[in-house]
């Protein structure tokens, strides 16, 4: 009876009156009507279930990617071993095809693992395969790497690489001939901390990209602590055991050198334990703000004052703590206008037994919509590192991907419902603020459990749809090709700044088509220790014309294009 009542109440008023008031309608007719409605909604559900979603295929082996991450583990269970490293997509040789960069750790002193101890650069061969060019590119350097951010910091037309590391970050300048030069010392980059995620940002809008580096905790081999789960054997310590560490902001002088402005800018908080960083304009004042995801400490939202300084407003904006007033184990983070209201909201990956945060931006004040968006319960037991918004089916609404994996190898022995290796989440945007986990509908490859860490997306084969790269802790990287996302239409936009930075980082792109208006910001960083493709891709569903493209550059210049065909790359140069 309850189902019948619900269905009848969903009928337009005109017909409800007929059903319940008109005494000439017999009981049999009512029964037929009710049955018909049940059939209608059943068929509607079947149609939704039968909709063909893109399939993700693991092409790592056939693509020639053999990278294995090295965390240096040999039994001592040092804290950095739990963290894993990130990954990046970079068109390092300007051929229009996204190449792959994978960050690596290294062996501890006098403890040989036999694994590679350098990062890896894979050149895109434009045929679905990649070639390892690490050595020839000059990137085969020993370092305990964590995060990576890609951008053209010197505006010479070549994308450079910043690497956050344990003890000493590195900056590699792209020479433009397929090789990179370590310019860390010359550039004045000094970060002796426990670097994690990083992002390029022109915070003072002078046309030169600055670099923000999230730092984690004060840790050395000499200060390593003994922690245990069972009272006998050593386990990996949680961050509560160590003091926090202030993050860094390096201002680009515009002459190839940087200066540490962390304290002057107001972002130097020694209590932070930062793992994720995301750049967004949360209050829509045209200035890039900085969100910092902290592990067991309050998250930070640094509002840009426009005079080279920031004010921390995480508490006021309601993103410092969860709804229970507790600081979560926040890892990765990303921002996007997921419900197409013109404001960027946040997705944050948290520790196991803490659901994802989906902070909806209500005009500068955030409300965690994870439970009502139907992603809260599904993410409760997973531990999320990498996470991002992307439109995997190109229907014009961004979806959510998360890379999951625990930090404790034997966690299952003390928490029976939590595992070390974990499958990811793929939440499809159903519109109306709702998402559905469709991992079981996109093929078997993507759903295999891994110890996920970094995650990024790019169109590796230039077919319009977005592919996924995932790194694992002390294990293989995985490249998943999107097969079928481009059944819907799309448009790809690449910005070339003149007054603004050359990558157009910080620019807002707004497009209009028959399905509505979409807005995206070109940004570096996000996810966990990773970097996705800088080119911006919009899904258009069945639209065949983009009516208008509007680019608001950081310089204040606005570029407008009218009437563009779909399924193509458009380069827009700032005037």
NUMI-153486 format. One line per 5 residues: number of its first residue (from 1); for each residue x, y, z of C-alpha. Coordinates in steps of 0.2 Angstrom, whole numbers. Layout:
NUM	X/Y/Z ~ ...
***
This chain:
1	0/0/0 ~ 14/12/4 ~ 22/10/-13 ~ 5/13/-21 ~ 2/29/-11
6	19/36/-15 ~ 16/33/-34 ~ -1/40/-34 ~ 5/55/-25 ~ 18/58/-39
11	4/59/-52 ~ -1/76/-57 ~ -15/84/-47 ~ -28/83/-61 ~ -26/64/-62
16	-25/62/-43 ~ -42/70/-42 ~ -49/59/-55 ~ -43/43/-46 ~ -48/48/-29
21	-64/58/-32 ~ -72/52/-47 ~ -84/38/-41 ~ -87/31/-58 ~ -69/24/-59
26	-70/6/-53 ~ -58/-3/-42 ~ -52/-13/-57 ~ -48/3/-66 ~ -38/9/-51
31	-29/-7/-50 ~ -25/-6/-69 ~ -19/12/-66 ~ -8/7/-51 ~ 0/-8/-60
36	3/3/-76 ~ 12/16/-65 ~ 23/2/-57 ~ 27/-5/-74 ~ 32/13/-80
41	44/16/-65 ~ 51/-1/-66 ~ 55/1/-85 ~ 62/19/-81 ~ 74/11/-68
46	79/-3/-80 ~ 83/10/-93 ~ 94/19/-81 ~ 103/3/-76 ~ 105/-2/-94
51	113/14/-99 ~ 130/11/-106 ~ 144/19/-96 ~ 162/21/-101 ~ 173/6/-97
56	190/9/-89 ~ 204/-3/-95 ~ 220/-6/-87 ~ 233/-3/-101 ~ 248/-1/-90
61	258/-16/-96 ~ 253/-14/-115 ~ 258/4/-113 ~ 275/0/-108 ~ 274/7/-90
66	285/-4/-78 ~ 287/9/-64 ~ 287/1/-46 ~ 287/14/-32 ~ 300/12/-19
71	296/17/-1 ~ 312/10/6 ~ 303/-1/18 ~ 314/-14/26 ~ 306/-18/43
76	309/-3/54 ~ 292/5/49 ~ 298/23/47 ~ 283/35/45 ~ 287/42/27
81	285/24/21 ~ 266/25/24 ~ 263/40/13 ~ 267/35/-5 ~ 271/47/-19
86	261/56/-32 ~ 261/57/-51 ~ 258/70/-65 ~ 253/72/-83 ~ 265/84/-92
91	267/88/-111 ~ 286/90/-108 ~ 290/91/-127 ~ 276/101/-133 ~ 270/89/-146
96	252/90/-140 ~ 252/73/-131 ~ 252/70/-112 ~ 267/62/-105 ~ 268/54/-88
101	279/58/-73 ~ 280/47/-58 ~ 287/52/-41 ~ 298/39/-32 ~ 305/36/-15
106	322/29/-12 ~ 332/16/-1 ~ 336/21/17 ~ 355/22/20 ~ 364/5/20
111	347/-4/17 ~ 346/-10/-1 ~ 329/-15/-8 ~ 335/-18/-26 ~ 321/-6/-32
116	323/10/-43 ~ 327/25/-33 ~ 323/39/-45 ~ 307/46/-52 ~ 302/41/-70
121	297/51/-85 ~ 287/41/-99 ~ 286/49/-116 ~ 269/47/-125 ~ 272/38/-142
126	255/44/-149 ~ 250/26/-152 ~ 245/20/-135 ~ 262/16/-129 ~ 275/26/-119
131	294/25/-118 ~ 304/28/-102 ~ 315/43/-105 ~ 321/46/-87 ~ 339/45/-90
136	340/54/-107 ~ 329/68/-99 ~ 341/71/-84 ~ 328/67/-71 ~ 336/51/-65
141	341/59/-48 ~ 341/51/-31 ~ 328/58/-19 ~ 314/53/-7 ~ 301/61/-18
146	283/64/-12 ~ 273/77/-23 ~ 274/85/-40 ~ 267/101/-48 ~ 269/105/-66
151	269/122/-74 ~ 279/134/-85 ~ 286/145/-71 ~ 298/155/-82 ~ 285/158/-96
156	297/151/-109 ~ 284/140/-117 ~ 291/124/-108 ~ 283/115/-93 ~ 294/113/-78
161	293/101/-63 ~ 293/105/-45 ~ 296/90/-33 ~ 292/91/-15 ~ 303/79/-5
166	308/72/12 ~ 321/85/18 ~ 325/94/2 ~ 313/99/-13 ~ 319/100/-31
171	315/112/-45 ~ 319/105/-63 ~ 319/118/-77 ~ 313/111/-94 ~ 327/116/-107
176	315/113/-122 ~ 326/100/-130 ~ 319/85/-120 ~ 330/87/-105 ~ 328/95/-88
181	341/105/-77 ~ 341/104/-58 ~ 340/123/-54 ~ 335/121/-36 ~ 350/130/-28
186	351/143/-42 ~ 332/147/-40 ~ 334/149/-21 ~ 322/135/-16 ~ 325/129/2
191	313/118/10 ~ 321/106/23 ~ 304/100/28 ~ 293/85/25 ~ 285/91/9
196	269/83/2 ~ 257/91/-10 ~ 262/107/-20 ~ 254/118/-32 ~ 259/133/-44
201	249/148/-41 ~ 250/167/-46 ~ 244/173/-29 ~ 249/191/-32 ~ 244/191/-50
206	260/198/-57 ~ 261/186/-72 ~ 274/175/-63 ~ 269/158/-55 ~ 273/156/-37
211	274/139/-28 ~ 265/133/-13 ~ 272/118/-4 ~ 262/108/10 ~ 273/101/24
216	268/87/35 ~ 277/84/52 ~ 294/85/60 ~ 302/68/57 ~ 319/61/56
221	326/43/58 ~ 334/49/74 ~ 317/55/81 ~ 307/40/75 ~ 295/34/88
226	290/16/93 ~ 271/14/91 ~ 261/-2/91 ~ 244/-9/88 ~ 245/-25/98
231	257/-20/112 ~ 272/-30/106 ~ 276/-27/88 ~ 281/-10/80 ~ 268/-2/69
236	267/14/59 ~ 264/29/70 ~ 250/41/67 ~ 254/60/65 ~ 248/64/82
241	264/57/88 ~ 274/71/80 ~ 274/90/79 ~ 267/99/64 ~ 277/108/52
246	273/125/43 ~ 270/125/24 ~ 280/136/12 ~ 275/149/-1 ~ 289/154/-13
251	286/170/-23 ~ 293/171/-40 ~ 303/186/-43 ~ 302/184/-62 ~ 320/182/-65
256	321/163/-62 ~ 323/165/-43 ~ 311/163/-29 ~ 310/171/-11 ~ 302/162/4
261	287/174/9 ~ 278/161/20 ~ 278/172/36 ~ 275/188/28 ~ 260/181/18
266	253/173/34 ~ 252/155/29 ~ 266/149/41 ~ 257/139/54 ~ 269/127/63
271	254/116/70 ~ 248/111/52 ~ 251/93/46 ~ 247/96/28 ~ 244/82/15
276	234/91/2 ~ 233/108/-6 ~ 220/115/-18 ~ 219/133/-26 ~ 202/140/-28
281	193/157/-28 ~ 180/152/-15 ~ 173/169/-12 ~ 173/174/-31 ~ 183/190/-28
286	195/186/-43 ~ 209/182/-31 ~ 216/164/-29 ~ 214/157/-12 ~ 222/142/-4
291	214/127/4 ~ 226/116/14 ~ 220/98/20 ~ 227/94/37 ~ 229/77/44
296	222/77/62 ~ 223/96/63 ~ 211/108/57 ~ 210/111/39 ~ 215/129/33
301	207/140/21 ~ 219/155/17 ~ 209/170/10 ~ 219/181/-2 ~ 218/199/4
306	225/205/-13 ~ 240/214/-5 ~ 252/199/-4 ~ 245/192/12 ~ 232/179/17
311	220/178/32 ~ 215/160/38 ~ 196/158/38 ~ 194/139/39 ~ 183/140/55
316	172/155/48 ~ 170/146/32 ~ 166/129/41 ~ 179/119/33 ~ 191/117/48
321	182/103/56 ~ 169/90/52 ~ 151/92/57 ~ 155/84/74 ~ 168/97/77
326	183/85/75 ~ 198/88/64 ~ 199/73/52 ~ 213/63/44 ~ 212/74/28
331	223/69/14 ~ 219/74/-4 ~ 208/88/-10 ~ 200/95/-26 ~ 188/109/-30
336	175/111/-44 ~ 158/118/-48 ~ 150/101/-47 ~ 132/107/-47 ~ 135/121/-60
341	130/136/-49 ~ 145/146/-53 ~ 154/142/-36 ~ 168/130/-33 ~ 165/117/-19
346	177/105/-11 ~ 180/86/-10 ~ 192/80/3 ~ 198/62/6 ~ 199/56/24
351	205/42/35 ~ 195/26/37 ~ 180/27/48 ~ 178/45/42 ~ 168/48/27
356	173/59/12 ~ 169/78/14 ~ 159/86/0 ~ 159/104/6 ~ 146/113/-5
361	150/131/-7 ~ 135/141/-1 ~ 141/159/-6 ~ 157/157/4 ~ 150/146/18
366	153/127/16 ~ 140/114/21 ~ 146/95/21 ~ 134/87/8 ~ 142/70/8
371	128/61/17 ~ 114/69/7 ~ 124/67/-9 ~ 125/48/-6 ~ 144/47/-5
376	146/47/14 ~ 141/30/19 ~ 150/22/4 ~ 166/30/9 ~ 165/27/27
381	177/12/28 ~ 190/17/15 ~ 205/28/17 ~ 206/41/3 ~ 222/49/-3
386	220/55/-21 ~ 204/62/-26 ~ 197/73/-40 ~ 182/80/-49 ~ 182/75/-68
391	168/72/-81 ~ 172/54/-86 ~ 156/52/-96 ~ 156/69/-104 ~ 138/73/-99
396	142/90/-93 ~ 143/87/-75 ~ 159/83/-66 ~ 160/66/-56 ~ 171/60/-42
401	186/48/-42 ~ 195/43/-26 ~ 211/32/-24 ~ 210/22/-8 ~ 222/12/3
406	227/10/21 ~ 243/15/29 ~ 245/0/40 ~ 249/-16/32 ~ 241/-27/45
411	226/-16/49 ~ 214/-30/45 ~ 220/-40/60 ~ 213/-26/72 ~ 199/-20/61
416	190/-34/52 ~ 181/-23/40 ~ 196/-12/35 ~ 209/-19/23 ~ 226/-13/17
421	223/-13/-1 ~ 206/-5/-6 ~ 196/-3/-22 ~ 193/16/-27 ~ 177/25/-28
426	169/32/-44 ~ 154/42/-40 ~ 144/48/-55 ~ 135/64/-54 ~ 117/62/-55
431	113/80/-55 ~ 103/88/-41 ~ 117/86/-29 ~ 116/67/-29 ~ 130/55/-34
436	130/36/-37 ~ 144/24/-35 ~ 146/16/-52 ~ 163/7/-50 ~ 154/-10/-53
441	147/-3/-70 ~ 164/3/-78 ~ 173/-14/-80 ~ 183/-25/-69 ~ 200/-17/-70
446	197/-1/-61 ~ 189/-10/-46 ~ 203/-21/-41 ~ 210/-17/-23 ~ 226/-8/-23
451	236/3/-10 ~ 231/19/-19 ~ 240/35/-16 ~ 242/48/-30 ~ 229/50/-44
456	228/61/-59 ~ 218/62/-75 ~ 222/67/-93 ~ 217/63/-111 ~ 232/52/-115
461	226/47/-133 ~ 218/64/-138 ~ 201/56/-141 ~ 192/68/-129 ~ 188/58/-114
466	198/57/-98 ~ 209/43/-93 ~ 216/39/-75 ~ 233/37/-68 ~ 235/30/-50
471	251/27/-40 ~ 252/14/-26 ~ 263/13/-10 ~ 278/2/-13 ~ 269/-5/-29
476	265/-2/-47 ~ 257/13/-55 ~ 241/9/-65 ~ 235/18/-81 ~ 217/16/-85
481	211/20/-102 ~ 193/27/-104 ~ 184/18/-117 ~ 168/25/-123 ~ 167/42/-113
486	168/51/-130 ~ 151/44/-135 ~ 146/61/-129 ~ 153/77/-137 ~ 166/88/-129
491	177/103/-131 ~ 195/105/-126 ~ 203/122/-122 ~ 221/126/-120 ~ 226/144/-114
496	241/153/-118 ~ 244/168/-107 ~ 253/184/-112 ~ 250/197/-98 ~ 245/182/-86
501	256/167/-84 ~ 259/157/-99 ~ 248/142/-93 ~ 233/152/-89 ~ 233/145/-72
506	220/154/-62 ~ 210/159/-77 ~ 191/155/-76 ~ 183/147/-92 ~ 165/148/-94
511	156/140/-109 ~ 138/140/-114 ~ 129/127/-124 ~ 111/120/-125 ~ 113/109/-109
516	118/125/-99 ~ 133/135/-92 ~ 149/126/-86 ~ 163/135/-77 ~ 180/128/-73
521	196/136/-67 ~ 213/131/-74 ~ 224/125/-59 ~ 239/116/-53 ~ 240/103/-40
526	225/96/-31 ~ 222/77/-28 ~ 236/70/-17 ~ 254/75/-22 ~ 248/74/-40
531	245/85/-56 ~ 232/82/-69 ~ 232/89/-87 ~ 232/108/-88 ~ 221/108/-103
536	203/110/-99 ~ 190/98/-106 ~ 171/101/-105 ~ 158/87/-108 ~ 144/93/-119
541	133/77/-120 ~ 123/78/-137 ~ 126/97/-140 ~ 134/100/-157 ~ 138/119/-155
546	147/128/-141 ~ 137/145/-141 ~ 150/155/-131 ~ 167/153/-123 ~ 172/166/-110
551	189/167/-102 ~ 193/178/-88 ~ 212/179/-86 ~ 221/184/-70 ~ 226/200/-78
556	208/205/-79 ~ 207/203/-98 ~ 192/194/-104 ~ 192/184/-121 ~ 175/179/-129
561	173/167/-143 ~ 156/163/-151 ~ 149/148/-160 ~ 162/134/-160 ~ 160/116/-166
566	163/102/-154 ~ 175/88/-152 ~ 190/99/-155 ~ 205/107/-146 ~ 204/126/-146
571	219/136/-141 ~ 215/153/-134 ~ 229/166/-133 ~ 227/181/-121 ~ 227/198/-130
***
